[in-house]
Amino acid sequence: MASLEQTIQQSVLKTAQTVEQQLDAELERLEKLDSDDLSTLRQHRLKDMKKQAQQQQEWRVLGHGEYTEIPEEKEFFGVTKKSKHVVCHFYKSGSPRCEIVDHHLKILCISHLEARFCKIDVERCPFLTQRLRIKVIPTIVLIEDSKAKDYIVGFTELGNCDDFSTEMMEWRIAKSGCINYNGSLLEPPTEGKRTNKFVLGAVGKKRMIRGRDDDSDDDDF
């Protein structure tokens, strides 16, 4: 199994390759245009690129592109006010399944600058945990415009197993509209495309878990 550092490097490389392919396709299209159209499109393109670069820089200043911990409750409200989209993992220290969520979110935050990825210790932030009605960990709260828009509770919607892929997590978060997604949101990624798995326990063992209502493997408060 590749280390987390290797997996993150692969994610960065994949993102760079995708951007390069998009630029190549755009350049090929521009080469087929006449000089007047080309000049106009170049101006628009440069303007768009500058705007995108500025937006990405603003996101990075706000902490986008990293997976960080929010140490106290009052900081959470500042984060959700400054960032339109927030993916927040409510976790408990020592929980193996929370470590699985950490693994996937550390990867996704790199390729999805459009959202802020963070985590909160439920035991250190009891007021916020109660206010958002967090009863099972791990729970991922998907926030838009300072409002909780969607919840991913446990692993039921992620294949109901511990070794789901990063692509599965990406797809489920994208269904809420918090991150961009190039594939179809109508159905999850196929088994053949599943990569970047984090296996809990024995290597190669696919451990199934029960649904939300009777799942004793997830931790209740």
C-alpha positions as CSV (number, residue, x, y, z in Angstrom):
1,M,0.0,0.0,0.0
2,A,1.4,3.4,-1.0
3,S,2.1,5.8,1.9
4,L,0.0,8.9,2.4
5,E,2.8,11.1,1.1
6,Q,3.0,9.0,-2.1
7,T,-0.7,9.1,-2.5
8,I,-0.8,12.9,-2.1
9,Q,2.0,13.2,-4.6
10,Q,0.0,11.1,-7.0
11,S,-3.0,13.3,-6.5
12,V,-1.0,16.5,-7.2
13,L,0.5,14.9,-10.3
14,K,-3.0,13.8,-11.5
15,T,-4.3,17.3,-11.0
16,A,-1.4,18.9,-12.9
17,Q,-1.8,16.4,-15.8
18,T,-5.5,17.3,-16.0
19,V,-4.8,21.0,-16.1
20,E,-2.1,20.4,-18.8
21,Q,-4.5,18.4,-20.9
22,Q,-7.1,21.1,-20.7
23,L,-4.6,23.7,-21.7
24,D,-3.4,21.6,-24.7
25,A,-7.0,21.2,-25.9
26,E,-7.6,24.9,-25.5
27,L,-4.4,25.8,-27.5
28,E,-5.3,23.3,-30.2
29,R,-8.7,25.0,-30.5
30,L,-7.3,28.4,-30.6
31,E,-4.8,27.5,-33.4
32,K,-7.8,26.9,-35.7
33,L,-9.2,30.4,-35.4
34,D,-8.4,33.5,-37.5
35,S,-6.3,36.3,-36.1
36,D,-9.1,38.6,-35.1
37,D,-11.0,35.9,-33.2
38,L,-7.8,34.6,-31.8
39,S,-6.9,38.0,-30.4
40,T,-10.3,38.5,-28.8
41,L,-10.3,35.0,-27.3
42,R,-6.8,35.5,-26.0
43,Q,-7.8,38.6,-24.1
44,H,-10.8,36.9,-22.6
45,R,-8.7,33.9,-21.7
46,L,-6.0,35.9,-20.1
47,K,-8.6,37.8,-18.1
48,D,-10.2,34.5,-17.0
49,M,-6.9,33.0,-16.0
50,K,-6.0,36.1,-14.0
51,K,-9.3,35.9,-12.2
52,Q,-8.9,32.2,-11.5
53,A,-5.4,32.7,-10.2
54,Q,-6.6,35.5,-7.9
55,Q,-9.4,33.4,-6.6
56,Q,-7.1,30.5,-5.9
57,Q,-4.7,32.8,-4.0
58,E,-7.6,34.2,-1.9
59,W,-8.7,30.6,-1.1
60,R,-5.2,29.6,0.0
61,V,-5.0,32.7,2.3
62,L,-8.2,31.4,3.9
63,G,-6.7,27.9,4.4
64,H,-8.0,26.2,1.4
65,G,-5.7,23.5,0.0
66,E,-4.9,22.1,3.4
67,Y,-6.7,19.8,5.9
68,T,-6.5,21.6,9.3
69,E,-8.0,21.2,12.7
70,I,-10.2,23.9,14.2
71,P,-9.2,24.0,17.9
72,E,-12.2,25.9,19.3
73,E,-15.8,26.5,18.6
74,K,-15.7,30.2,18.0
75,E,-13.1,29.7,15.2
76,F,-15.6,27.4,13.4
77,F,-18.0,30.3,12.8
78,G,-15.3,32.5,11.4
79,V,-14.3,29.7,9.0
80,T,-17.8,29.1,7.7
81,K,-18.3,32.9,7.3
82,K,-15.2,33.4,5.3
83,S,-15.5,30.3,3.0
84,K,-18.6,29.6,1.0
85,H,-18.1,25.9,1.0
86,V,-16.7,24.0,4.0
87,V,-16.2,20.2,4.5
88,C,-15.9,19.6,8.2
89,H,-15.1,16.3,9.8
90,F,-16.4,15.8,13.4
91,Y,-14.1,13.2,14.9
92,K,-13.1,11.7,18.2
93,S,-9.5,11.0,19.1
94,G,-8.5,7.3,18.9
95,S,-11.3,6.3,16.5
96,P,-10.0,4.1,13.6
97,R,-12.8,5.2,11.3
98,C,-12.0,8.8,11.9
99,E,-8.5,8.1,10.8
100,I,-9.8,6.7,7.6
101,V,-11.8,9.9,6.9
102,D,-8.6,11.9,7.7
103,H,-6.7,9.9,5.1
104,H,-9.2,10.7,2.3
105,L,-9.8,14.4,3.2
106,K,-6.0,15.0,3.2
107,I,-5.9,13.9,-0.4
108,L,-9.1,15.7,-1.6
109,C,-8.2,19.1,-0.1
110,I,-5.3,19.4,-2.5
111,S,-7.4,19.0,-5.7
112,H,-10.4,20.9,-4.5
113,L,-9.4,24.4,-3.6
114,E,-13.0,25.6,-3.9
115,A,-13.8,24.2,-0.5
116,R,-12.2,24.5,3.0
117,F,-11.4,21.1,4.5
118,C,-11.2,21.0,8.3
119,K,-11.8,18.8,11.4
120,I,-13.2,19.3,14.9
121,D,-12.7,17.2,18.0
122,V,-16.3,16.6,19.3
123,E,-15.0,16.2,22.9
124,R,-13.4,19.7,22.8
125,C,-16.4,21.4,21.2
126,P,-19.5,20.0,22.9
127,F,-21.7,23.0,22.2
128,L,-21.1,23.0,18.5
129,T,-21.5,19.2,18.4
130,Q,-24.9,19.4,20.1
131,R,-26.0,22.4,18.0
132,L,-25.3,20.5,14.8
133,R,-26.9,17.4,16.3
134,I,-23.8,15.2,15.8
135,K,-24.6,11.8,17.4
136,V,-22.4,9.4,15.4
137,I,-18.7,9.7,14.6
138,P,-17.3,10.1,12.1
139,T,-19.7,12.6,10.7
140,I,-18.8,15.0,7.9
141,V,-20.8,18.2,7.8
142,L,-21.1,19.9,4.4
143,I,-21.6,23.6,4.8
144,E,-22.6,26.2,2.2
145,D,-23.0,29.9,3.1
146,S,-22.6,29.3,6.8
147,K,-25.5,26.7,6.8
148,A,-25.2,22.9,7.2
149,K,-26.4,21.6,3.9
150,D,-25.7,17.9,4.1
151,Y,-24.3,15.3,6.4
152,I,-22.3,12.1,5.8
153,V,-22.9,10.0,8.8
154,G,-20.6,6.9,9.2
155,F,-19.8,4.9,6.1
156,T,-23.2,3.8,5.1
157,E,-23.3,6.1,2.0
158,L,-19.6,5.3,1.2
159,G,-20.1,1.6,0.3
160,N,-20.9,0.5,3.8
161,C,-17.3,-0.8,4.3
162,D,-14.0,0.5,5.7
163,D,-11.9,0.2,2.5
164,F,-13.9,2.6,0.3
165,S,-11.9,4.7,-2.2
166,T,-11.0,8.4,-2.2
167,E,-13.1,8.7,-5.4
168,M,-16.1,7.4,-3.5
169,M,-15.6,10.1,-0.8
170,E,-15.1,12.7,-3.5
171,W,-18.3,11.7,-5.3
172,R,-20.4,11.7,-2.1
173,I,-19.2,15.2,-1.1
174,A,-19.8,16.5,-4.6
175,K,-23.4,15.4,-4.4
176,S,-23.9,18.1,-1.9
177,G,-22.5,20.7,-4.3
178,C,-19.6,21.6,-2.0
179,I,-16.9,20.6,-4.5
180,N,-16.7,20.4,-8.3
181,Y,-16.9,17.0,-9.9
182,N,-16.1,16.0,-13.5
183,G,-18.0,12.6,-13.5
184,S,-21.6,11.7,-13.1
185,L,-23.4,12.4,-9.8
186,L,-26.2,10.0,-10.7
187,E,-24.2,6.9,-9.6
188,P,-21.0,6.3,-7.6
189,P,-17.6,5.5,-9.1
190,T,-17.3,2.0,-10.5
191,E,-15.4,-0.7,-8.6
192,G,-12.8,-0.8,-11.4
193,K,-11.8,2.8,-10.9
194,R,-11.5,2.6,-7.1
195,T,-8.0,3.7,-5.9
196,N,-6.4,5.3,-2.9
197,K,-8.0,2.9,-0.4
198,F,-7.3,3.0,3.3
199,V,-7.7,-0.5,4.7
200,L,-8.5,-0.9,8.4
201,G,-7.2,-4.1,9.9
202,A,-5.8,-7.0,7.8
203,V,-4.6,-6.2,4.3
204,G,-7.1,-7.1,1.7
205,K,-9.9,-7.7,4.1
206,K,-13.1,-5.9,3.2
207,R,-14.9,-5.3,6.4
208,M,-18.6,-4.6,6.1
209,I,-20.5,-2.5,8.6
210,R,-24.2,-2.3,9.3
211,G,-26.5,0.6,8.6
212,R,-26.7,3.8,10.5
213,D,-29.5,2.8,12.9
214,D,-27.9,-0.5,14.2
215,D,-24.2,0.1,13.5
216,S,-22.4,-0.7,16.7
217,D,-19.0,-0.2,14.9
218,D,-19.6,3.6,14.7
219,D,-19.3,5.5,17.9
220,D,-22.4,7.1,19.5
221,F,-22.4,10.0,21.9
